[in-house]
Amino acid sequence: MPGRKEVPAQFIHHVQFFWTLSLIQDGGDKMKTMGKIRFRPLRLRLFKVVCLLAVVAFAITTVGIDDGSAFQGHKRFPKLVQIQNGKINGYYTTEGTVAWTGIPFAKPPVGDLRWKAPQAPENWRGILDATHECVPCTQLYTTEKWQRQSYAVGSEDCLYLNVYRPLNLKKNLPVYVFIHGGSNNFGTANDYEGSRIAAKSDMVVVIVQYRLGPLGWFTHPALRHGDSALDDSGNFGTLDNIQALKWIRRNIKAFGGNPRNVTITGESAGAHNVMSLVISPLAKGLFHRAMSESGGMSTIPVATGEALAESTIDKLLAKDGLTRAEWNAWPPDEQEAYLRGQSNSDLLEVLYGTIGTYNAYEDGFVIPGSVVATIRSGKYNKVPIILGANQYETKAFMPLYGGAFGLPWFNLIAVLDGTIPSIDDVLPTQLDKDLYEVTGYYGSRNWRGKYVDERARALKEQQPKVWAYQFNWGGPGSGPSPFDFIYGAGHAMEIPFFFGADESLWGYGYNPENDTPGRLALSDAMMKYLANFAHTGNPNGWGLPVWQSWSNQERKPKAIIFDADYSDAILEMSNEEVDMVAERAKLEEAIAQWPAFYQYVARYFQWSQPE
């Protein structure tokens, strides 16, 4: 992210030095001429010019340097640190942080380690260069508009993480871990720059990568040998996140972080992974607070995972000109050899056009059961927790899925691009507009009901420290038209507000029209709430409006509403709890007079059911 360069202390010292010389020379000339009642202005001016040129020259050679050499002698955190596996060297950023990127937290999961639990990284000699981006985990290439392409990118050797921390020399800073989203089949740590949140919130920020798609979650009898519950679980991506937390516990002190104060956060699939860590007994003691942003996935039975694996195998066999009968005739060791012999790109590319989310499997060891059932049992990792969702989560997906129904919704993206002039060209009638709005509204209500309210209620039965939010920015009065109708507060729109970023989803959300005091104030408030939570386990402080914890009592506080108009942040508590059964009844009433096809489309997007 772009940022203002810090003025080095050494530069300030030189300014003071040259200006002092100027004053001394000025005073000396005056003293020499007092008896003659005469000054030497030309000589004085020339000297001051020389001083000024020296200052400017020094500024040119120091302020633009970003490798830290201009800060010698200034107290700042060193970029060369010693961790458990060896020395690593990072770099100074323009955001007032020092960063280390591309750090291995596990052995490369390649060869015999494919579909195995991650192992601790090996030691190295010399100094590891931690100044490059992480190689993304193998995935189908996805455009900025979330359009999946037919070819794979990335590598199986991808278990790396990025670390950012403020320049100050403070120790025992809170550790903020972010797990990226992307349906657990795409995404990378490189999409999230942690410098601004680290500097502004005084935290050590860690952004983690993990195996994706069928390389991250894959369960099949041919791969299960009974000698390792970890390897047999199929939850390799989940285990990668656990391994990253173990790495943090062992190494984060070297970066000035406190291993006893770790906050895990994730968005979308990353939030699903956060909740997997909350219920996994293997993650016990590895984190101390948690936040789920727009989690939208549930754990699934192993049998469902096996069915997904069989579907992938069918596609691989078709690629190779083989039949299911041939596969069935092979003994398990030959089936395993066939799967392990597939290239990482083939494992993803055969899924083009059909790839879905990759949910954690309820294997009974890594994941004991469903999220809500495990929470209600009381056998989970009890930590202060925040759960949140956006007002129009599903509108972010509707333009992408409209084509499945023969609807022209994808062209709404072209409206935002300026290729198609207006919404009326895509949704010509009021019924078309109503279908889009009603479908997006009730689908999003169900999303919040399942992944925030139902879980918050279950958590509150077990522990007191539960907070919830609903993010509303992007609708009329805050977001620009037609963005406010097409997406509004859509899925992933809250991420840059928590990160303090100056870019948003697809580049549509932020523009000169809404680069306003209201948006900036809302981001500032959300960052402060999050910083408070990471530092203390409670989001309140900094003179912010009180964010009351979730209450299971009727008409008592439930969620804070994050919103803004063009001039101010709007932060208000809401007593409303979403009842998914009641919301479905309201939907049916709203669409009762619609044509059958429109009713079918509206119902299709109400996919969230209570656990």
C-alpha positions, 0 to 999 in steps of 0.5 A: 500500500502506498504511504508517506515516507518517514523523515529520518531522525538523522535528517532532523539532526543535520538540519539542526546542525547546519542551521546552528552553524548559520546562526553562529556565523550570523552572530559572529559577523554581527559581533565583528562589525559592531564597532564599525557599525557595519554588516556583511549581508552578502557573505552571510547570504552566501553562507546560508545558501551553502547551508541550505544546499547541504540540507537539501542534498542530504534530504535527497540522499536520505528521505527516499531511501527505504532500506533503513540505512538512513536510520542508523543510530535511530532506535527502531526494530531491526530487520535482521532477526534470529528465529528457531530455524535460523536468521531472516532479513526483512525490509522497512516499509513506507508505512512505518513498519518492518516486514518479513515476507515469504517465511516458511512455517512448514516443510514443503508439502510435496512428494510423499508429503502431499496429503500429509499433515504439515511438518516443522520447517528445516533449519537453514544456514546463513541468512534467509531473504524474507523480502519477497512475496509468498508463492501462492498455493496451487489454485485456478486463476481467478480474476479481480471480478472473481471469474474463475479461469481454466488454468492453474497457477501457484505451487504445492510448495506454498506454506509461507507467511508474512509478518509486519510490525511497528518500527518501535522497540516495544516487546510483547505486542499483541499478535494479530493473525489473518487467514485469507478467504476464497472458498478455500480454493483460491487466494493468497497472503499477498492480497493483504498488506499488513503494514498499516494495521500493524503501525496504527494498532501497535500489533505484530500482524501475521498473514498466513497461507494454507493448502487449497482445494483438493490439495487442502481438503481431500479424504478417500479410503485409498489415502487412509492407512490407520497409522496417523489420525492427522494424515487420515483426517483429510483436513490438511488446510486446517492442519496448515493453519494449526502449524502456522499457530505453532510456528507463531508460538515458537518464533513470534517473540523474535519479532517483538510479539507476545505468544500469550496474546494471539488473535486469529481472524479470517474472512469468508473461508478464512472465517470458516477456518477460524471457527474450525480452530475454535472447535478443534482440540488440536488448536487448544492454547494456540490463540487467545481471541478470535474474530469471524468476518462473514463466515459462510461455510459449515463443516461437513461429514466425512462421507460428503467429503468422500463423495467430493473426492470420488467426483474429482477422481471421475474427472481425472480418469476421464482426462486420462482416458480411463474408466471407473471400472478400471479404477475399481479393479485397482488395489488401494495402493495403486489407487493411491499411487495414481492420485499421488502421480497427478500433477498439482495443476491437473488436480485443479484444472479438471475441476474447472467449471465445477469447483465449489467450496472446500469445507472442513471434514467432521473426522472426529479428531481434528474437527469433532463435529459441527460448529454449533453442536461442538460449541453447545457441548462446551468442548471447544476453545473458549476465548473472547470472540467477535462474529460479524456479517455484512448487510448484503453478503449475497449481492457480491455473488449474484452477478456471477451466478445469474447466468446459471438461470439465464439471467443477465445479472453478470452485465451489472458488473459491466454497468460499474465498468461503464461498458453498459450505461445503466441498470435499466439496460440490464434490469428493464422492469420493476419486477426484475429490479425487485427480484434482484433486491429481494433475493439479495436482501433475504439471502443475506439475512439468512447468512447472518442468521446462520453464521452470526446470530445462531453461533453467537447465541450458542457461544453466549450459553457457554461464555460471557465475552461474545460480540457481534457486528453488522457492516452496512457501509456501501448502501444509499447515503454512503456508497455511490450509485449504482454501486449502492444497489448492485453490491451495497455492503457486499461480501468482503467489503468490510476488509479494507475498513479493518485493515485501513486500506485505501483500496476496496473489492474490485476497486469499485467501493472506493472512489473520489465520490466517497473518499469522504470523512464519513468513510475514513471515520468509520475505518478509523473506528473499526480499526480501534475496536479491533486493536482494543480487542487484540490488546485486551480481549474487549473491543471497547475503549478509545472514547468509542461508543460502547459496543455491548456484548451479545445478549440472549435475552429478547430486545436486548443488545445483539450487534453493533451496526457499522455504517457511515454517511458522507460526513460521519461514522454511524455506530449504533447498537441493534437489538434485532436477532435474525430468525431464519424461519421467520425470514423465510416466511417473509420472503414467501409473502414478498414473492407470493404474486411473482411468476413461478420462475422468479419465485424459484430464483429468489428461493435458490439463494436462501441456502443457509439453514439452521444447524 
